[in-house]
């Protein structure tokens, strides 16, 4: 992991904007066909809405930090999605956003 979390967090904040639609992504299956929408972006977290939600959910900066610490192992197939779920209950959103900003030209 060559990039600090602070640099990645800055990239996330620059790449995301309200009403951006993000495709759900996971290493094992790739894009799932589902999406969620970014509602709000600030230094504390990202508010998202989609799927079966009835109200928007804020995914805190801490969730991103914990999952990013395991990102290289996860994308190399050395850590499972289930293991990451022990770090954050918001892996659907965190992994999809990390993939968007780290593995594409967002």
TAQUI-V882524 format. One line per field, one symbol per residue. ss: DSSP state (a for helix, b for strand, c for the rest). phi: phi as a letter, one per 30 degrees, with the letter a starting at -180 (. if undefined). A space follows every 50 residues. Layout:
ss->???
phi->???
This chain:
ss->ccccaaaaaaaaaaacccccbbbbbbcccbbbbbbbbbbbbbccbbbbbb ccccccbbbbaaaaaaaaacaaaaacccccaaaaacccccaaaaaaaaaa aaaccc
phi->.dcddedddddddddcaeidccddbbddcidcjcbbcdcabbddlbcbal icdcbdbccdeddddddddcedddddicbddddddddadcdedddddede dccbcd
